[in-house]
Amino acid sequence: MSGYYLPWLGVPLEHGPWAAAAAVFAVTPGGLWLLALLLERRLMGFRTGFVAVLIGDPLLAVAVALGMWRIGTAPPGGPAGPWWGLASSGAWLCFGLLQWWRELRAGFFTRRQALAPTKIWHQLAVYPLLGYWLWTAGVGGLLVPAHARAMSQPAC
């Protein structure tokens, strides 16, 4: 790993708060909505989809954008650096796999529901991607001192 962001995963974060928010929104609920529409032939809405995905995930996009706005051009380091981000992403992937297995075993989902494209996307893409982006932007944004943030923002 070179630089301050993970290769490929950190690309949206390198391009500022708007790009980071758009990437989060594209992964969820955008990606889930497209998969539901194209592969499952259903329209995700408040009655047919989880409200947390339709309300909570756009709020996560705002959180990532705010973190990236706070970071500005300052490189994320320390606990917001790439190795910690990789650990966060890996932990969220493990959480997604464990949750998936436990939900199936408990009968929360049928086997067919557990293997639906939206479920696979959520467990294997949404958790690790948002885990990395939220960790890097959130922790990085919180750790940037106010004076360093002011110096890293371009003058108007």
DSSP file with accessible surface (Angstrom, degrees, kcal/mol):
  #  RESIDUE AA STRUCTURE BP1 BP2  ACC     N-H-->O    O-->H-N    N-H-->O    O-->H-N    TCO  KAPPA ALPHA  PHI   PSI    X-CA   Y-CA   Z-CA
    1    1 A M              0   0   90      0, 0.0     2,-0.3     0, 0.0     5,-0.1   0.000 360.0 360.0 360.0 127.7    0.0    0.0    0.0
    2    2 A S        +     0   0  101      3,-0.2     3,-0.4    80,-0.0     2,-0.1  -0.896 360.0  16.7-121.6 157.4    1.3    3.3   -0.9
    3    3 A G  S    S-     0   0   55     -2,-0.3     3,-0.0     1,-0.2     0, 0.0  -0.430 101.5 -63.3  82.1-160.5   -0.1    6.7   -0.3
    4    4 A Y  S    S+     0   0  131     -2,-0.1     2,-0.3    77,-0.1    -1,-0.2   0.504 112.0  53.7-107.7  -9.5   -2.7    7.5    2.3
    5    5 A Y  S    S-     0   0   24     -3,-0.4    -3,-0.2    76,-0.1     3,-0.1  -0.919  90.7 -96.9-125.4 155.5   -5.7    5.5    0.9
    6    6 A L     >  -     0   0    7     -2,-0.3     4,-2.6     1,-0.1     5,-0.2  -0.436  52.6 -96.8 -66.9 140.9   -6.1    1.9   -0.1
    7    7 A P  T  4 S-     0   0   63      0, 0.0     2,-3.0     0, 0.0    -1,-0.1  -0.302 101.5  -5.9 -57.6 143.2   -5.6    1.3   -3.8
    8    8 A W  T >4 S+     0   0  226      1,-0.2     3,-0.8    -3,-0.1    -2,-0.1  -0.255 131.2  64.1  66.5 -54.0   -9.0    1.2   -5.6
    9    9 A L  T 34 S+     0   0   50     -2,-3.0     4,-0.3     1,-0.2    -1,-0.2   0.839 102.7  48.0 -66.6 -32.3  -11.0    1.4   -2.4
   10   10 A G  T 3X S+     0   0    0     -4,-2.6     4,-1.6     1,-0.2     3,-0.4   0.507  80.9  98.9 -88.8  -2.4   -9.8    4.9   -1.6
   11   11 A V  H X> S+     0   0   64     -3,-0.8     4,-0.6     1,-0.2     3,-0.6   0.911  83.2  48.8 -54.5 -48.1  -10.3    6.4   -5.0
   12   12 A P  H >4 S+     0   0   22      0, 0.0     3,-0.9     0, 0.0     8,-0.3   0.879 109.8  53.5 -61.9 -31.7  -13.6    8.1   -4.1
   13   13 A L  H >4 S+     0   0    3     -3,-0.4     3,-1.1    -4,-0.3    -2,-0.2   0.800 100.5  60.8 -71.8 -27.5  -12.0    9.5   -0.9
   14   14 A E  H << S+     0   0  107     -4,-1.6    -1,-0.2    -3,-0.6    -3,-0.1   0.652  99.6  57.9 -71.7 -15.4   -9.2   11.1   -2.9
   15   15 A H  T <X S-     0   0  128     -3,-0.9     4,-0.5    -4,-0.6    -1,-0.2   0.151 111.8-103.8-107.0  18.1  -11.6   13.2   -4.9
   16   16 A G  H <>  -     0   0   23     -3,-1.1     4,-2.2     1,-0.2    -1,-0.3  -0.150  48.1 -50.9  93.6 178.0  -13.2   15.1   -2.0
   17   17 A P  H  > S+     0   0   36      0, 0.0     4,-2.6     0, 0.0     5,-0.2   0.849 127.5  52.0 -65.2 -37.1  -16.5   15.0   -0.1
   18   18 A W  H  > S+     0   0  228      2,-0.2     4,-2.4     1,-0.2     5,-0.2   0.927 112.6  45.1 -68.3 -42.0  -18.9   15.1   -3.1
   19   19 A A  H  X S+     0   0   35     -4,-0.5     4,-2.3     2,-0.2    -1,-0.2   0.899 113.6  50.9 -66.5 -39.2  -17.2   12.2   -4.8
   20   20 A A  H  X S+     0   0    1     -4,-2.2     4,-2.3    -8,-0.3    -2,-0.2   0.934 111.8  46.5 -64.7 -44.8  -17.1   10.2   -1.6
   21   21 A A  H  X S+     0   0   18     -4,-2.6     4,-2.7     1,-0.2    -2,-0.2   0.914 112.0  51.1 -63.9 -41.2  -20.8   10.8   -0.9
   22   22 A A  H  X S+     0   0   60     -4,-2.4     4,-2.3    -5,-0.2    -1,-0.2   0.896 109.4  51.0 -63.4 -38.6  -21.7    9.9   -4.5
   23   23 A A  H  X S+     0   0   19     -4,-2.3     4,-2.1     2,-0.2    -1,-0.2   0.927 111.3  46.9 -65.2 -44.6  -19.7    6.6   -4.2
   24   24 A V  H  X S+     0   0    0     -4,-2.3     4,-2.8     1,-0.2    -2,-0.2   0.946 113.7  48.3 -61.0 -46.4  -21.4    5.7   -0.9
   25   25 A F  H  <>S+     0   0  103     -4,-2.7     5,-2.4     1,-0.2     6,-0.3   0.863 110.0  52.8 -63.9 -33.8  -24.8    6.5   -2.5
   26   26 A A  I  <>S+     0   0   61     -4,-2.3     5,-1.3    -5,-0.2    -1,-0.2   0.883 112.0  45.0 -68.7 -37.0  -23.9    4.5   -5.6
   27   27 A V  I  <>S+     0   0   14     -4,-2.1     5,-0.5     1,-0.3    -2,-0.2   0.935 119.7  41.6 -72.0 -46.5  -23.0    1.4   -3.5
   28   28 A T  I  <5S-     0   0    0     -4,-2.8    -1,-0.3    -5,-0.2    33,-0.1  -0.943 129.0  -1.6-153.5 126.0  -26.1    1.7   -1.3
   29   29 A P  I  >5S+     0   0   13      0, 0.0     4,-2.9     0, 0.0     5,-0.2  -1.000 133.5  54.1 -89.4  -6.7  -28.9    2.3   -1.8
   30   30 A G  I  ><S+     0   0   22     -5,-2.4     4,-2.5     1,-0.2    -3,-0.2   0.923 111.8  42.6 -55.7 -52.9  -28.1    2.8   -5.5
   31   31 A G  I  ><S+     0   0   13     -5,-1.3     4,-2.5    -6,-0.3    -1,-0.2   0.904 116.2  49.0 -62.5 -40.9  -26.5   -0.6   -6.1
   32   32 A L  H  ><S+     0   0    8     -5,-0.5     4,-2.5     2,-0.2    -1,-0.2   0.909 110.9  50.4 -64.5 -41.9  -29.1   -2.4   -4.1
   33   33 A W  H  X S+     0   0  102     -4,-2.9     4,-2.4     2,-0.2    11,-0.2   0.934 112.4  46.8 -62.3 -45.2  -31.9   -0.7   -5.9
   34   34 A L  H  X S+     0   0   88     -4,-2.5     4,-3.2    -5,-0.2     5,-0.4   0.915 112.9  48.5 -64.0 -44.4  -30.4   -1.6   -9.3
   35   35 A L  H  X>S+     0   0   40     -4,-2.5     4,-2.2     2,-0.2     5,-1.3   0.917 112.5  49.0 -61.8 -42.8  -29.8   -5.2   -8.3
   36   36 A A  H  <5S+     0   0    0     -4,-2.5     6,-2.4    -5,-0.2     4,-0.5   0.925 116.9  42.3 -62.5 -41.9  -33.3   -5.5   -7.0
   37   37 A L  H  <5S+     0   0   67     -4,-2.4     4,-0.4     4,-0.2    -2,-0.2   0.950 124.3  32.3 -71.2 -48.4  -34.7   -4.0  -10.2
   38   38 A L  H  <5S+     0   0  116     -4,-3.2    -3,-0.2    -5,-0.2    -2,-0.2   0.883 132.4  23.3 -81.9 -40.4  -32.6   -5.8  -12.8
   39   39 A L  T  <5S+     0   0  111     -4,-2.2    -3,-0.2    -5,-0.4    -2,-0.1   0.760 132.0  33.7-101.7 -28.5  -31.9   -9.2  -11.2
   40   40 A E  S   <S-     0   0   44     -5,-1.3    -3,-0.2    -4,-0.5    -4,-0.1   0.474  95.0-133.4-105.0  -5.6  -34.7   -9.7   -8.7
   41   41 A R        +     0   0  222     -4,-0.4     2,-0.3    -6,-0.3    -4,-0.2   0.895  65.0 115.9  54.0  46.7  -37.4   -7.9  -10.8
   42   42 A R        -     0   0   86     -6,-2.4     2,-0.6    -9,-0.2    -1,-0.2  -0.988  64.2-126.1-140.7 152.2  -38.7   -5.9   -7.8
   43   43 A L        -     0   0  106     -2,-0.3     2,-0.5    -3,-0.1     5,-0.1  -0.881  24.7-135.2-100.3 120.3  -38.7   -2.3   -7.0
   44   44 A M        +     0   0   16     -2,-0.6     2,-0.2   -11,-0.2    -7,-0.0  -0.648  43.8 142.7 -76.7 125.3  -37.2   -1.4   -3.7
   45   45 A G     >  -     0   0   25     -2,-0.5     4,-2.2   -12,-0.0     3,-0.1  -0.799  67.3 -77.5-144.6-172.3  -39.3    1.0   -1.8
   46   46 A F  T  4 S+     0   0  130     -2,-0.2     5,-0.2     1,-0.2    -2,-0.0   0.800 130.6  43.0 -67.1 -26.0  -40.4    1.7    1.8
   47   47 A R  T  4 S+     0   0  247      1,-0.1    -1,-0.2     3,-0.1    -3,-0.1   0.723 125.0  32.6 -89.3 -24.0  -42.9   -1.2    1.7
   48   48 A T  T  4 S+     0   0   82     -3,-0.1     2,-0.3    -5,-0.1    -2,-0.2   0.483 117.7  48.5-112.3  -6.1  -40.6   -3.7   -0.1
   49   49 A G  S  < S-     0   0   17     -4,-2.2     2,-0.3    -5,-0.0     3,-0.0  -0.840  95.6 -82.5-128.9 167.2  -37.2   -2.8    1.2
   50   50 A F    >>  -     0   0  133     -2,-0.3     4,-1.6     1,-0.2     3,-0.6  -0.555  28.9-142.4 -72.2 131.5  -35.6   -2.1    4.5
   51   51 A V  H 3>>S+     0   0   73     -2,-0.3     4,-2.4     1,-0.2     5,-0.7   0.859 100.3  63.7 -62.1 -33.3  -36.2    1.4    5.7
   52   52 A A  I 3>>S+     0   0   69      1,-0.2     5,-1.3     2,-0.2     4,-0.7   0.872 104.2  46.8 -60.4 -35.9  -32.7    1.5    7.2
   53   53 A V  I <45S+     0   0   13     -3,-0.6     4,-0.3     3,-0.2    -1,-0.2   0.907 115.4  44.9 -71.3 -40.0  -31.2    1.1    3.6
   54   54 A L  I  <5S+     0   0   35     -4,-1.6    -2,-0.2     3,-0.1    -1,-0.2   0.741 133.0  16.4 -81.1 -22.2  -33.5    3.8    2.2
   55   55 A I  I  X5S+     0   0   84     -4,-2.4     4,-1.3    -5,-0.2    -3,-0.2   0.743 127.0  47.3-112.9 -48.0  -33.0    6.3    5.0
   56   56 A G  I  X<S+     0   0   27     -4,-0.7     4,-1.6    -5,-0.7    -3,-0.2   0.899 107.5  54.0 -67.2 -42.2  -29.9    5.2    7.0
   57   57 A D  H  ><S+     0   0   19     -5,-1.3     4,-1.7    -4,-0.3    -1,-0.2   0.904 106.0  51.4 -67.4 -39.4  -27.5    4.6    4.1
   58   58 A P  H  > S+     0   0   33      0, 0.0     4,-1.6     0, 0.0    -1,-0.2   0.884 108.4  54.5 -61.5 -31.5  -27.9    8.0    2.5
   59   59 A L  H  X S+     0   0  111     -4,-1.3     4,-2.1     1,-0.2    -2,-0.2   0.855 103.2  55.3 -68.5 -31.2  -27.2    9.4    5.9
   60   60 A L  H  X S+     0   0   55     -4,-1.6     4,-2.5     2,-0.2    -1,-0.2   0.869 103.2  55.7 -66.0 -34.7  -24.0    7.4    5.9
   61   61 A A  H  X S+     0   0    5     -4,-1.7     4,-2.4     1,-0.2    -2,-0.2   0.909 107.2  49.5 -62.1 -39.6  -23.1    9.1    2.6
   62   62 A V  H  X S+     0   0   79     -4,-1.6     4,-2.8     2,-0.2    -2,-0.2   0.917 109.1  52.3 -64.6 -41.3  -23.5   12.4    4.4
   63   63 A A  H  X S+     0   0   45     -4,-2.1     4,-2.3     2,-0.2    -2,-0.2   0.922 110.6  46.9 -62.3 -42.8  -21.2   11.2    7.3
   64   64 A V  H  X S+     0   0    0     -4,-2.5     4,-2.6     2,-0.2     5,-0.2   0.931 112.4  50.5 -64.6 -43.3  -18.5   10.2    4.8
   65   65 A A  H  X S+     0   0   19     -4,-2.4     4,-2.5     1,-0.2    -2,-0.2   0.919 110.5  48.9 -61.5 -43.5  -18.8   13.5    3.0
   66   66 A L  H  X S+     0   0  100     -4,-2.8     4,-2.4     2,-0.2    -1,-0.2   0.906 111.0  50.5 -63.7 -40.4  -18.5   15.5    6.3
   67   67 A G  H  X S+     0   0    7     -4,-2.3     4,-2.2     1,-0.2    -2,-0.2   0.929 112.4  46.1 -62.6 -42.8  -15.5   13.4    7.3
   68   68 A M  H  X S+     0   0    5     -4,-2.6     4,-2.3     2,-0.2    -2,-0.2   0.859 110.2  54.0 -69.6 -33.2  -13.8   14.1    4.0
   69   69 A W  H  < S+     0   0  120     -4,-2.5    -1,-0.2    -5,-0.2    -2,-0.2   0.927 110.0  47.8 -63.5 -41.7  -14.7   17.8    4.2
   70   70 A R  H  < S+     0   0   74     -4,-2.4    -2,-0.2     1,-0.2    -1,-0.2   0.894 111.5  50.2 -66.3 -38.3  -13.0   17.9    7.6
   71   71 A I  H >< S+     0   0    0     -4,-2.2     3,-1.9     1,-0.2    -1,-0.2   0.906  82.4 168.4 -66.5 -40.6   -9.9   16.1    6.3
   72   72 A G  T 3< S-     0   0   25     -4,-2.3    -1,-0.2     1,-0.3   -56,-0.1  -0.425  71.2 -26.5  63.8-130.8   -9.6   18.5    3.4
   73   73 A T  T 3  S+     0   0  109     79,-0.3    -1,-0.3    76,-0.2    -2,-0.1   0.438 108.4 114.7 -95.5  -0.8   -6.3   18.0    1.7
   74   74 A A  S <  S-     0   0   25     -3,-1.9    70,-0.1    -4,-0.1    75,-0.0  -0.495  73.3-116.8 -69.1 136.0   -4.6   16.7    4.8
   75   75 A P        -     0   0   65      0, 0.0     2,-0.3     0, 0.0    -1,-0.1  -0.543  25.9-117.7 -74.1 136.1   -3.6   13.1    4.4
   76   76 A P        +     0   0    5      0, 0.0     2,-0.3     0, 0.0    64,-0.1  -0.577  48.6 161.6 -72.5 132.8   -5.3   10.7    6.8
   77   77 A G    >   +     0   0   40     -2,-0.3     3,-2.1     4,-0.2     4,-0.1  -0.804  35.8  26.3-139.2-176.1   -2.8    9.1    9.1
   78   78 A G  G >  S+     0   0   54      1,-0.3     3,-2.0    -2,-0.3     6,-0.4  -0.355 131.3   0.3  58.6-130.1   -2.4    7.2   12.3
   79   79 A P  G 3  S+     0   0   61      0, 0.0    -1,-0.3     0, 0.0    61,-0.1   0.658 138.7  52.8 -66.0 -13.8   -5.7    5.4   13.1
   80   80 A A  G <  S+     0   0    1     -3,-2.1    -2,-0.2    59,-0.2    60,-0.1   0.412  89.5 112.0 -97.9   1.3   -7.3    6.7    9.9
   81   81 A G  S <> S-     0   0    5     -3,-2.0     4,-2.2     1,-0.1     3,-0.2  -0.032  86.2 -90.5 -71.0 177.5   -4.4    5.4    7.8
   82   82 A P  H  > S+     0   0   21      0, 0.0     4,-2.6     0, 0.0     5,-0.2   0.842 121.0  53.3 -63.1 -36.8   -4.5    2.6    5.2
   83   83 A W  H  > S+     0   0  177      2,-0.2     4,-2.2     1,-0.2     5,-0.1   0.913 112.1  45.2 -68.2 -39.3   -3.6   -0.3    7.5
   84   84 A W  H  > S+     0   0  148     -6,-0.4     4,-2.5    -3,-0.2    -1,-0.2   0.880 112.9  51.8 -68.3 -37.8   -6.4    0.6   10.0
   85   85 A G  H  X S+     0   0    0     -4,-2.2     4,-2.7     2,-0.2    -2,-0.2   0.902 109.2  49.8 -63.4 -40.8   -8.8    1.1    7.1
   86   86 A L  H  X S+     0   0   76     -4,-2.6     4,-2.7     2,-0.2    -2,-0.2   0.917 110.6  50.1 -63.6 -42.2   -7.9   -2.3    5.8
   87   87 A A  H  X S+     0   0   59     -4,-2.2     4,-2.6     2,-0.2    -2,-0.2   0.913 111.3  49.1 -62.5 -41.2   -8.5   -3.8    9.2
   88   88 A S  H  X S+     0   0   12     -4,-2.5     4,-2.5     2,-0.2    -2,-0.2   0.939 111.7  48.3 -63.5 -45.9  -11.8   -2.1    9.4
   89   89 A S  H  X S+     0   0   13     -4,-2.7     4,-2.2     1,-0.2    -2,-0.2   0.922 113.2  47.9 -60.9 -44.0  -12.9   -3.3    6.0
   90   90 A G  H  X S+     0   0   32     -4,-2.7     4,-2.5     2,-0.2    -1,-0.2   0.898 110.5  51.4 -64.3 -39.9  -11.8   -6.9    6.9
   91   91 A A  H  X S+     0   0   60     -4,-2.6     4,-2.6     1,-0.2    -2,-0.2   0.912 110.8  48.3 -64.6 -40.7  -13.6   -6.8   10.2
   92   92 A W  H  X S+     0   0  105     -4,-2.5     4,-2.6     2,-0.2    -1,-0.2   0.864 109.6  52.8 -69.4 -33.7  -16.8   -5.6    8.4
   93   93 A L  H  X S+     0   0   63     -4,-2.2     4,-2.4     2,-0.2    -2,-0.2   0.945 111.1  46.6 -63.9 -45.3  -16.4   -8.4    5.8
   94   94 A C  H  X S+     0   0   84     -4,-2.5     4,-2.8     1,-0.2     5,-0.2   0.912 111.9  51.4 -62.3 -41.3  -16.1  -10.9    8.6
   95   95 A F  H  X S+     0   0   88     -4,-2.6     4,-3.0     1,-0.2     5,-0.2   0.929 109.8  49.8 -60.4 -44.6  -19.1   -9.4   10.4
   96   96 A G  H  X S+     0   0    0     -4,-2.6     4,-2.4     2,-0.2    -2,-0.2   0.912 112.6  46.5 -61.8 -42.4  -21.2   -9.6    7.1
   97   97 A L  H  X S+     0   0   78     -4,-2.4     4,-2.4     2,-0.2    -1,-0.2   0.926 114.8  46.6 -66.2 -43.4  -20.2  -13.3    6.6
   98   98 A L  H  X S+     0   0   93     -4,-2.8     4,-2.8     2,-0.2     5,-0.2   0.927 113.7  48.2 -65.4 -43.8  -21.0  -14.2   10.2
   99   99 A Q  H  X S+     0   0   46     -4,-3.0     4,-2.7    -5,-0.2     5,-0.2   0.923 111.4  50.9 -61.3 -44.9  -24.3  -12.3   10.2
  100  100 A W  H  X S+     0   0   40     -4,-2.4     4,-2.1    -5,-0.2     5,-0.2   0.937 112.8  45.4 -56.8 -49.9  -25.3  -13.9    6.9
  101  101 A W  H  X S+     0   0  140     -4,-2.4     4,-2.6     1,-0.2    -2,-0.2   0.928 114.7  47.5 -62.4 -45.4  -24.5  -17.4    8.3
  102  102 A R  H  X S+     0   0  159     -4,-2.8     4,-2.2     1,-0.2     6,-0.2   0.880 111.1  50.7 -67.3 -39.5  -26.3  -16.8   11.6
  103  103 A E  H  <>S+     0   0   36     -4,-2.7     5,-2.2    -5,-0.2     6,-0.9   0.913 113.3  45.7 -64.1 -41.5  -29.4  -15.3    9.9
  104  104 A L  H ><5S+     0   0   54     -4,-2.1     3,-1.0    -5,-0.2    -2,-0.2   0.932 114.0  48.6 -66.0 -44.6  -29.6  -18.3    7.6
  105  105 A R  H 3<5S+     0   0  189     -4,-2.6    -2,-0.2     1,-0.3    -1,-0.2   0.859 110.8  50.7 -64.8 -35.6  -29.1  -20.8   10.4
  106  106 A A  T 3<5S-     0   0   85     -4,-2.2    -1,-0.3    -5,-0.2    -2,-0.2   0.521 115.3-114.8 -80.4  -7.4  -31.7  -19.1   12.6
  107  107 A G  T < 5S+     0   0   57     -3,-1.0    -3,-0.2    -4,-0.5    -2,-0.1   0.636  76.9 131.5  83.4  14.3  -34.3  -19.2    9.8
  108  108 A F  S   <S+     0   0  125     -5,-2.2     2,-0.3    -6,-0.2    -4,-0.2   0.853  78.9  23.8 -65.8 -34.5  -34.5  -15.4    9.4
  109  109 A F  S    S-     0   0   31     -6,-0.9    -2,-0.2    -5,-0.0    -1,-0.1  -0.955  83.4-121.6-126.5 150.6  -34.1  -15.9    5.7
  110  110 A T     >  -     0   0   80     -2,-0.3     4,-2.6     1,-0.1     5,-0.2  -0.411  38.0-104.4 -77.0 167.4  -34.8  -18.9    3.4
  111  111 A R  H  > S+     0   0  169      1,-0.2     4,-1.3     2,-0.2    -1,-0.1   0.902 123.9  52.5 -60.6 -39.4  -31.8  -20.2    1.4
  112  112 A R  H  4 S+     0   0  221      1,-0.2    -1,-0.2     2,-0.2     3,-0.2   0.913 110.9  46.2 -63.8 -43.0  -33.2  -18.5   -1.7
  113  113 A Q  H >4 S+     0   0  100      1,-0.2     3,-1.3     2,-0.2     6,-0.3   0.892 109.9  54.3 -66.1 -39.1  -33.5  -15.2    0.1
  114  114 A A  H 3< S+     0   0    1     -4,-2.6    -1,-0.2     1,-0.3    -2,-0.2   0.772 110.8  46.4 -67.1 -24.7  -30.0  -15.5    1.5
  115  115 A L  T 3< S+     0   0  101     -4,-1.3    -1,-0.3    -3,-0.2    -2,-0.2   0.261  83.9 124.7-101.7  12.8  -28.6  -16.1   -2.0
  116  116 A A  S <> S-     0   0   20     -3,-1.3     4,-2.5     1,-0.1     3,-0.4  -0.398  72.9-117.4 -68.2 146.1  -30.5  -13.2   -3.6
  117  117 A P  H  > S+     0   0   43      0, 0.0     4,-2.7     0, 0.0     5,-0.2   0.875 114.1  52.8 -54.9 -37.8  -28.2  -10.7   -5.4
  118  118 A T  H  > S+     0   0   16      2,-0.2     4,-2.3     1,-0.2     5,-0.1   0.889 110.3  47.5 -67.8 -36.5  -29.2   -7.9   -3.1
  119  119 A K  H  > S+     0   0   25     -3,-0.4     4,-2.6    -6,-0.3     5,-0.2   0.929 113.0  47.9 -69.2 -43.7  -28.3   -9.9    0.0
  120  120 A I  H  X S+     0   0   62     -4,-2.5     4,-2.8     1,-0.2     5,-0.4   0.938 113.2  49.0 -60.6 -45.7  -25.0  -11.0   -1.5
  121  121 A W  H  X>S+     0   0   82     -4,-2.7     5,-2.2    -5,-0.2     4,-2.2   0.922 112.3  48.5 -59.7 -44.5  -24.2   -7.4   -2.4
  122  122 A H  I  <>S+     0   0   38     -4,-2.3     5,-1.8     3,-0.2    -1,-0.2   0.931 117.6  38.9 -64.4 -45.1  -25.1   -6.1    1.0
  123  123 A Q  I  <5S+     0   0    0     -4,-2.6    -2,-0.2     3,-0.2    -1,-0.2   0.862 127.4  31.2 -75.3 -36.8  -23.0   -8.7    2.9
  124  124 A L  I  <5S+     0   0   74     -4,-2.8    -3,-0.2    -5,-0.2    -2,-0.2   0.627 133.9  19.5-101.3 -15.9  -19.9   -8.8    0.6
  125  125 A A  I  X5S+     0   0   15     -4,-2.2     4,-2.3    -5,-0.4     5,-0.4   0.734 120.0  48.8-117.6 -50.7  -19.8   -5.3   -0.8
  126  126 A V  I  ><S+     0   0    4     -5,-2.2     4,-2.6     1,-0.2     5,-0.5   0.952 111.8  47.8 -62.8 -51.2  -21.7   -2.8    1.3
  127  127 A Y  H  ><S+     0   0   42     -5,-1.8     4,-2.1    -6,-0.2    -1,-0.2   0.952 117.6  39.0 -58.3 -53.2  -20.2   -3.8    4.6
  128  128 A P  H  > S+     0   0   15      0, 0.0     4,-2.2     0, 0.0     5,-0.2   0.929 119.4  46.3 -67.0 -40.8  -16.5   -3.9    3.6
  129  129 A L  H  X S+     0   0   34     -4,-2.3     4,-2.8     2,-0.2     5,-0.2   0.964 118.2  40.4 -64.8 -52.4  -16.7   -0.8    1.4
  130  130 A L  H  X S+     0   0    9     -4,-2.6     4,-3.0    -5,-0.4     5,-0.4   0.852 111.5  59.7 -66.2 -31.0  -18.7    1.4    3.8
  131  131 A G  H  X S+     0   0    5     -4,-2.1     4,-1.7    -5,-0.5    -1,-0.2   0.932 111.4  39.7 -59.7 -45.1  -16.6    0.0    6.6
  132  132 A Y  H  X S+     0   0    0     -4,-2.2     4,-2.8     2,-0.2     5,-0.3   0.949 118.7  45.9 -68.5 -50.0  -13.4    1.4    5.0
  133  133 A W  H  X S+     0   0   12     -4,-2.8     4,-2.5     1,-0.2     5,-0.4   0.921 115.5  45.7 -62.8 -43.3  -14.9    4.6    3.8
  134  134 A L  H  X S+     0   0   50     -4,-3.0     4,-2.2    -5,-0.2     5,-0.5   0.893 115.0  48.2 -67.9 -38.0  -16.7    5.4    7.2
  135  135 A W  H  X>S+     0   0   84     -4,-1.7     4,-2.2    -5,-0.4     5,-0.7   0.971 116.7  40.8 -64.9 -52.6  -13.6    4.5    9.1
  136  136 A T  H  X5S+     0   0    0     -4,-2.8     4,-1.5     1,-0.2     5,-0.3   0.939 124.3  36.7 -64.4 -48.1  -11.2    6.5    7.1
  137  137 A A  H  X5S+     0   0    0     -4,-2.5     4,-2.3    -5,-0.3     5,-0.2   0.921 122.1  44.6 -71.8 -42.8  -13.4    9.6    6.6
  138  138 A G  H  X5S+     0   0   27     -4,-2.2     4,-2.1    -5,-0.4    -3,-0.2   0.973 122.0  34.4 -68.1 -54.8  -15.0    9.4   10.1
  139  139 A V  H  X5S+     0   0   32     -4,-2.2     4,-2.0    -5,-0.5    -3,-0.2   0.928 120.4  51.2 -67.4 -42.5  -11.9    8.8   12.2
  140  140 A G  H  X<S+     0   0    3     -4,-1.5     4,-1.0    -5,-0.7    -2,-0.2   0.920 111.3  47.9 -60.3 -42.5   -9.8   11.0    9.8
  141  141 A G  H  < S+     0   0    3     -4,-2.3     3,-0.3    -5,-0.3    -1,-0.2   0.878 112.7  48.3 -66.5 -36.7  -12.2   13.8   10.0
  142  142 A L  H  < S+     0   0  146     -4,-2.1    -1,-0.2     1,-0.2    -2,-0.2   0.817 111.3  50.3 -73.0 -28.9  -12.4   13.6   13.8
  143  143 A L  H  < S+     0   0   95     -4,-2.0    -1,-0.2    -5,-0.2    -2,-0.2   0.622  82.8 101.9 -87.2 -13.0   -8.6   13.5   14.2
  144  144 A V  S  < S-     0   0   15     -4,-1.0     2,-0.0    -3,-0.3     5,-0.0  -0.601  75.7-128.1 -73.9 119.4   -7.8   16.6   12.0
  145  145 A P     >  -     0   0   63      0, 0.0     4,-2.3     0, 0.0     5,-0.2  -0.344  17.8-117.0 -64.2 150.7   -7.1   19.5   14.3
  146  146 A A  H  > S+     0   0   74      1,-0.2     4,-2.1     2,-0.2     5,-0.2   0.889 114.3  50.7 -57.1 -41.0   -9.2   22.6   13.6
  147  147 A H  H  > S+     0   0  131      1,-0.2     4,-1.6     2,-0.2    -1,-0.2   0.891 110.3  49.1 -69.4 -34.7   -6.1   24.7   12.8
  148  148 A A  H  > S+     0   0   31      2,-0.2     4,-1.6     1,-0.2    -1,-0.2   0.897 110.3  51.8 -70.4 -36.3   -4.7   22.0   10.4
  149  149 A R  H  X S+     0   0   37     -4,-2.3     4,-1.1     1,-0.2    -2,-0.2   0.925 107.9  51.2 -64.7 -43.7   -8.1   21.8    8.6
  150  150 A A  H  < S+     0   0   64     -4,-2.1     3,-0.3     1,-0.2    -1,-0.2   0.888 111.7  48.0 -62.5 -36.1   -8.2   25.6    8.1
  151  151 A M  H  < S+     0   0  154     -4,-1.6    -1,-0.2     1,-0.2    -2,-0.2   0.787 109.3  53.2 -76.2 -25.9   -4.7   25.5    6.6
  152  152 A S  H  < S+     0   0   18     -4,-1.6   -79,-0.3    -3,-0.2    -1,-0.2   0.641  90.1  90.3 -86.3 -13.0   -5.6   22.6    4.3
  153  153 A Q  S  < S-     0   0   59     -4,-1.1     2,-0.1    -3,-0.3   -81,-0.0  -0.637  85.0-112.6 -83.6 138.4   -8.6   24.3    2.8
  154  154 A P        -     0   0  102      0, 0.0     2,-0.2     0, 0.0    -1,-0.1  -0.381  33.9-109.6 -67.3 146.4   -8.1   26.4   -0.3
  155  155 A A              0   0  103      1,-0.1    -4,-0.0    -4,-0.1     0, 0.0  -0.481 360.0 360.0 -75.5 146.4   -8.7   30.1    0.1
  156  156 A C              0   0  182     -2,-0.2    -1,-0.1     0, 0.0     0, 0.0  -0.472 360.0 360.0 -82.5 360.0  -11.7   31.6   -1.6
